[in-house]
Amino acid sequence: MARCIADQNIQRKTINGFAFPLGVYPVETMTPHAGYTTEFEAADTEDDEADWESWPDRYVYDIVVPINRLGALWDQLFALMPGRVFPILDFIGHDAYREVDPYMAYEPVGKERLTDALRRFRDFFFEDGMVGFGAVSDEPFLYLFVDEHKILTVRAEPDLRPQVEGVLKAFDLEAVDEPAGADAAAHEHRGVLLAPKERPDLLAAEEVVEELRERWRLLLNIDPESNVDDDGNDLGFTPWRCLVRCASEKNPEDRYAEILCVADCLRRAEELAMDGAMELLGEPGEWSDIIVVAVDRLTPQTLAEAVAAAGVRNRLQRKRLNTESTLSTRWLEPA
């Protein structure tokens, strides 16, 4: 099965015996400090629920460990979860106006789906500085999340406190005032996976995310009817680059279409992408499988680059960028 590995030419940073992930490391003088903090959070009110059911009273642990111990710690804490969980994925992707693509599952999946992915893509999850991952369960309530700094956050209902702290004790972790990982100082993030062009049998980060979205039933956790940046500013109409995976009765092998369009929200961009892919297929009445796998907003500069790569010769008119439109549709050649 497809997998990925970290580039072995990347040097790991270690300070005082504390090993940092290959993909996130301090760039100023600092002293790492393993350990954890504990805080109590009261149950959510109805105003806090949003799209999720309210969370109960819980204890919150923020845990820092050297990267060579994080995988084993995750495995022990994940074992406390029931058989079906809601996966979580954060990915620092390519959208020009959003730093992190937050994905969540709104239907539970079997734990084995996460275990399998963590085995196949372990370097991506535990070494790459562009991804965070986790899971949450309802009964008992338990939330585990390893962020892109590889700091592990646990939220556990009070009945689970002895078990969680028993795991931490087994790892010789103690409560401290200020644990210090890569995020405790100025630091850098980078992707670390070996490029598929060097090893065609390996997956790139974006391909891993594509598979996880399908296997973990992830949805992009943003409002599909709005178009705002990370500060909440309304952007109105923006250009989008959409990647669509297509298969059909006549062409059952997966191939990818790129759709450049202008839309005022995620939902309309996805609908324009689906329409553009259907037009490229040109097979009315035939069976087809069309899945939008990426939808990213572009700046004027990156739009110009994308349009040039697509071979669109017509000069873009300002009015075309201020109203809904499809700018380009094309099949992408296999890498």
C-alpha positions in Angstrom: 0.0 0.0 0.0 1.1 3.6 -0.7 3.1 5.2 2.1 5.5 8.1 2.7 8.9 8.6 4.4 10.8 11.6 5.6 13.9 12.8 3.7 16.8 11.3 5.5 19.1 14.2 4.4 17.2 16.5 6.8 19.2 17.1 10.0 17.4 16.8 13.3 17.8 19.5 15.8 18.6 18.3 19.4 19.2 20.5 22.4 20.4 19.1 25.8 19.3 15.6 24.6 15.8 16.8 23.7 15.1 15.8 20.0 12.8 18.0 18.0 10.7 16.9 15.0 12.4 17.2 11.6 9.7 19.6 10.5 9.5 22.1 13.4 12.4 23.4 15.4 13.5 26.5 17.3 15.7 29.1 15.5 16.7 31.0 18.7 18.4 30.0 21.9 16.0 28.1 24.2 16.0 25.3 26.8 13.4 22.6 26.0 11.5 21.2 29.0 9.5 18.0 28.9 6.4 17.7 31.1 2.8 18.8 31.2 0.3 21.3 32.6 -3.2 20.5 33.9 -6.3 22.7 33.9 -10.0 22.1 34.6 -12.6 23.3 32.0 -16.2 23.4 32.9 -18.9 21.9 30.7 -19.8 23.9 27.6 -23.0 25.9 27.6 -25.5 25.9 24.8 -23.9 29.1 23.4 -20.6 27.2 23.1 -21.9 24.2 21.2 -21.8 25.5 17.7 -22.1 22.5 15.4 -21.0 20.0 18.0 -22.7 18.6 21.0 -21.6 20.2 24.2 -18.5 18.8 25.9 -18.7 17.8 29.6 -16.5 18.9 32.4 -12.9 17.9 31.6 -9.3 18.1 32.5 -7.0 19.6 29.9 -3.4 18.4 29.6 -0.8 20.1 27.4 2.1 17.7 27.1 5.6 18.2 25.7 7.9 15.2 25.1 10.9 14.6 22.8 9.8 13.5 19.4 11.2 10.0 19.8 8.7 9.4 22.7 5.6 11.0 21.2 4.5 8.1 19.0 4.5 5.7 22.0 2.7 8.2 24.2 0.0 8.7 21.6 -0.5 4.9 21.2 -1.0 4.5 25.0 -3.5 7.3 25.3 -5.3 6.4 22.1 -5.8 2.9 23.6 -8.2 4.6 26.2 -10.6 5.6 23.4 -13.6 3.4 22.4 -13.8 1.5 19.1 -15.3 4.4 17.1 -13.9 7.9 17.1 -14.2 11.3 15.2 -10.8 12.0 13.5 -9.4 15.5 13.3 -6.8 16.8 10.8 -5.1 20.3 10.5 -3.0 20.9 7.4 -1.0 24.0 6.5 -2.1 24.0 2.9 -2.1 26.3 -0.1 -5.1 28.7 0.5 -3.9 32.3 0.2 -6.1 33.6 3.0 -6.2 30.8 5.5 -3.2 29.5 7.3 -4.6 26.1 8.3 -7.1 23.9 6.6 -9.1 22.4 9.5 -10.8 19.0 8.8 -13.1 17.2 11.0 -15.3 14.0 10.8 -18.9 14.4 11.6 -19.5 10.7 11.6 -17.4 8.2 13.7 -15.1 5.8 12.1 -13.4 2.7 13.4 -10.1 3.2 15.3 -8.4 0.9 13.0 -8.6 3.5 10.2 -6.5 5.9 12.3 -4.1 3.1 13.4 -3.6 2.0 9.8 -2.9 5.6 8.6 -0.6 6.3 11.5 1.4 3.2 10.6 1.6 4.0 6.9 2.2 7.7 7.2 4.0 7.9 10.5 6.7 10.3 9.3 4.0 12.7 8.0 2.1 12.7 11.3 5.0 12.8 13.8 7.8 14.5 11.8 6.2 16.9 9.3 5.8 20.5 10.5 2.8 21.2 8.3 0.2 18.8 9.9 -1.6 18.2 13.1 -3.9 15.3 13.9 -6.2 13.8 16.5 -9.5 12.3 17.5 -12.4 12.7 19.9 -14.8 10.2 21.4 -18.2 10.7 23.0 -18.5 7.9 25.6 -16.2 8.3 27.4 -15.4 11.8 26.4 -11.7 12.0 25.4 -10.0 14.4 23.0 -6.4 13.9 21.8 -4.7 16.3 19.4 -1.1 16.5 18.3 -0.6 20.0 16.8 1.8 21.0 14.1 4.4 21.7 16.8 4.0 18.1 18.0 2.6 19.2 21.3 0.0 16.8 22.6 -3.3 18.2 24.1 -5.6 15.8 26.0 -9.1 16.7 27.2 -10.6 14.0 29.4 -13.7 13.6 31.4 -13.0 13.5 35.2 -13.5 9.7 35.4 -10.5 9.2 33.0 -8.2 11.4 35.0 -6.5 8.5 36.9 -5.9 6.6 33.6 -4.5 9.6 31.8 -2.2 10.5 34.6 -1.2 6.9 35.0 0.0 6.9 31.4 1.9 10.1 31.9 3.5 8.7 35.1 4.6 5.6 33.1 6.4 7.9 30.8 8.1 9.7 33.7 6.4 12.9 32.9 5.7 15.4 35.7 3.5 18.4 36.1 5.5 21.6 35.5 4.8 25.3 35.4 6.0 25.8 31.8 6.8 22.9 29.5 8.8 24.1 26.5 8.7 22.6 23.1 9.4 24.1 19.7 6.6 26.6 20.1 8.2 28.1 23.2 10.6 30.1 21.0 10.9 31.6 17.5 10.7 28.5 15.3 10.4 27.3 11.7 7.9 24.9 10.1 8.7 22.8 7.0 7.5 19.7 5.1 9.9 16.8 5.3 8.5 14.1 3.1 10.7 12.6 0.4 9.4 13.9 -3.0 7.6 11.4 -5.2 9.7 12.5 -8.2 12.6 10.8 -6.3 10.6 7.8 -5.2 7.5 7.3 -7.4 6.1 4.7 -5.0 5.8 7.4 -2.2 3.0 9.9 -1.6 3.4 13.7 -1.3 1.8 15.5 1.7 -1.2 16.6 -0.4 -1.8 13.1 -1.6 -1.8 11.8 2.0 -4.4 14.4 2.9 -6.5 13.4 0.0 -6.5 9.8 1.1 -7.2 10.8 4.7 -10.2 12.9 3.7 -11.7 9.9 2.1 -10.8 7.2 4.7 -11.5 9.3 7.7 -14.7 11.0 6.2 -13.3 14.4 6.8 -15.0 17.7 5.9 -13.3 21.1 5.7 -14.6 22.7 8.9 -15.3 26.2 7.6 -18.5 28.0 6.7 -19.2 27.0 3.1 -21.5 30.0 2.5 -19.0 32.7 3.3 -15.6 33.9 2.1 -13.5 35.4 4.9 -9.8 35.4 5.8 -8.3 34.3 9.1 -9.2 37.7 10.6 -12.9 37.5 9.6 -12.6 40.0 6.8 -15.2 39.5 4.1 -13.3 39.0 0.8 -16.3 39.0 -1.6 -15.4 37.4 -4.9 -11.9 35.7 -5.1 -10.3 33.4 -7.6 -10.0 29.7 -6.7 -7.9 26.8 -7.9 -9.9 23.5 -7.6 -8.6 20.0 -8.0 -11.1 17.4 -9.0 -10.6 13.6 -9.1 -12.6 12.0 -11.9 -13.4 8.5 -13.2 -16.0 7.4 -15.6 -17.4 4.3 -17.4 -15.2 5.1 -20.4 -12.1 6.1 -18.4 -12.3 4.1 -15.1 -8.7 5.1 -14.0 -8.5 8.2 -11.8 -7.4 11.4 -13.4 -7.3 14.9 -12.2 -8.9 18.1 -13.5 -7.9 21.6 -12.6 -10.6 24.2 -12.5 -9.8 27.9 -12.1 -12.9 30.0 -11.2 -14.1 33.0 -9.4 -16.7 32.6 -6.6 -17.9 34.3 -3.4 -17.9 31.2 -1.2 -16.5 27.7 -0.9 -19.8 26.0 -1.9 -20.1 27.9 -5.2 -16.4 27.2 -6.0 -17.0 23.5 -5.5 -20.1 23.6 -7.6 -18.2 25.4 -10.4 -15.5 22.8 -10.1 -18.0 19.9 -10.4 -19.6 21.5 -13.5 -16.2 22.1 -15.1 -15.1 18.5 -14.5 -18.4 17.2 -16.0 -17.8 19.4 -19.0 -14.3 18.0 -19.4 -15.6 14.4 -19.1 -18.2 15.1 -21.8 -20.0 11.8 -21.3 -23.6 12.6 -20.6 -25.6 9.6 -19.4 -22.5 7.6 -18.5 -21.5 6.5 -15.0 -19.0 8.9 -13.4 -17.3 9.5 -10.1 -16.3 13.1 -9.4 -14.8 14.2 -6.2 -13.4 17.7 -5.3 -10.2 17.1 -3.4 -8.8 20.6 -3.1 -10.2 24.1 -3.2 -7.8 26.9 -2.6 -8.1 30.7 -2.9 -5.5 32.5 -5.0 -3.9 36.0 -4.8 -3.7 38.0 -8.0 -0.1 36.9 -8.4 -0.7 33.2 -7.9 -3.8 33.5 -10.2 -1.6 34.9 -12.9 0.8 32.0 -12.5 -2.0 29.4 -12.5 -3.6 31.0 -15.6 -0.2 31.0 -17.4 0.4 27.3 -16.5 -3.1 26.5 -17.8 -2.3 28.1 -21.1 -5.1 30.6 -21.0 -4.3 33.3 -23.6 -7.2 35.6 -23.1 -6.2 38.5 -20.9 -8.1 38.5 -17.6 -10.5 41.4 -17.4 -11.1 43.0 -14.0 -14.8 42.5 -14.3 -14.3 38.8 -14.7 -12.7 38.7 -11.3 -15.6 40.6 -9.6 -18.3 38.2 -10.7 -18.8 34.5 -10.7 -17.1 32.8 -13.6 -15.0 29.8 -14.8 -11.7 30.9 -16.1 -10.1 27.7 -17.1 -10.7 23.9 -17.2 -8.0 21.3 -18.1 -6.8 17.8 -17.4 -3.6 17.6 -15.4 -0.9 15.3 -16.7 0.2 12.5 -14.4 3.3 13.4 -12.3 
